[in-house]
Amino acid sequence: MGKQKNKLILILSLSILLLQTGCSSMGKSMGLGGTIGTGTGAALGGIVDPGKNGQYRTRNVIIGAGVGAIAGTLAAASIHDNNERDKELAYLKGQEAQRKSSKGQSVPSLQQPKVEAVWVESKVVGNRYIEGHFEYIITEPTRWEAP
């Protein structure tokens, strides 16, 4: 049981390491998903009821690895497609915003806020001495300035 536990820990550690690395292509995403699914499925297959004297353990590990590989590959492909679609939509939105601003519609700028400085004299309050200092007060907050 100790060797199986070590193998399980190794598989899960490798799965976590692989999960943390980024993928940029569909092939890499599907490969990573399949690998993680295979390892997780095999680990879960090894945990499932092995039967009398462990006679079904190997079968369970193989079935778990197969099902995990299929599920991991499909999930990775789906996630990769969603990420690519989101990137494309964001790019198209950025292009549309740039087109709008280049048609003579400039983006409004922010007006600087108006700040007033007030000198506060040194004073003693209870058993505290407060040295003279400036306090800055925002008299007019920032606003959008029409183009």
N, C-alpha and C positions, 0 to 999 in steps of 0.2 A: 504494500500500500504506500510506502514511503517513496518508492521510485515513481509511482504513478502520480503522486502528489507533486513531486518535483517537476515531472513532465508537464502537468497541468499548469503549474506556476510559470514555467518557461514559455508555454504556448500563450498564456494570457499576457505575459510581459511583452512578448514579441508582437502580439496583437495590438497592445496599447502603443508600443513604439511605432508600429506601422500606421496606426490611426492618427498619430500626431504629425506625420509628415504630409506635406501638401501635395496635391496632384494637379497637373495642368492639362492632361489629355484624357480622353475617354478610355483609352486602353489602360492607362495607369490607374484610373479611378476604378475600373471594373476589376483589374488585377488585385488591387488593394482590398476592395470589397470582398472579392472571392476568397482571398487569403484570410482575412479576418473572419469571414463566415465559416470557412473550413476549420480554422482553429477553434472557434467558439463552438461550432457544431460537434466537433470531435470531443471537446472537453465535456460538453453536455451529454453526449452519447456515452462517455465513460462514467458519468455520474448516474445515469438512468439504471434501473433495476437490472443487474447483470444475470439474473436467474440463479438457478441452483449451481453452486460451485463456480460461478463466473462464466458459465458456458456461453452466454449471449453478449458478453462484454465486447468482443472484437466486432461482432455484427453491429452492435449499437454504435460503436465508435465510427465504423465505416458509413453507416446510414446517416448518422449525425453530421459527419464531415461532408457528405454529398448534399444533404439538404441545406446545410449551412453555406456551402459554396454557392449553390444556386440562389439562395435568398440574399446573400451578401453581394453577389454580382448584380442581381436585379436592383437591389436597393442603391448600390453605388452608381449604376447607370442612371437611375431616376434622379438621384441627388445631383449628379453631374449635369444632366440636362436642365434641371431647374436653375442651377447656378449659371450656366451659360445663357439661358433665356433672360435671367435677371440682369446679367452684365450687358446683354444686347439692348434690353429696354432702357437701362440707365444711360448707355451711350447714345441711343436715339433721342432720349429726353434732353441730354446735354446739347446735342446738335440742334434740336428744335429751339432751345433757349438761346443758343448762340445766333441762330438765324433771326430770331425775333429782335435781339439786341442790335444786330447789324443792320436792321431796316430803319435806322434812324431813331429807334426807341432806346435811349440810353438808360442805364440803370441809375436810379436816384442815389445821391450820395447822402452821407450822414453829416449833419451840422454838429459842430463841436458844442459840448455843454458849456454853460456859463458857470464859473466857480468863483466864489467870493472867499477871501482869506480874512479871518478875524483873529486879532491878537488877544489872548486871554492872559491877564496878569498873574503873577505868582500868588499863591494863597495857601493858607493853612486850613485844613478841614479836619476837625477832630484831632487825631494824633498823626495825621498825614500832611506832608508838605508837597504841594503840587507846583512844580516849576512853571514859569511862564512859557507859553507855546502858541503856535498858530493852530486854529481849527479851520478846516476848509468846508464850505457849505455849497452844495450844488443849488444854484438859484434858478437855473433853467436847464432841464434835462436835454439830452441829445434828441434830435428829431430828423425825420427824412426831409431832404431838401429836393423839391421837384426839379427835374432836369430842364 
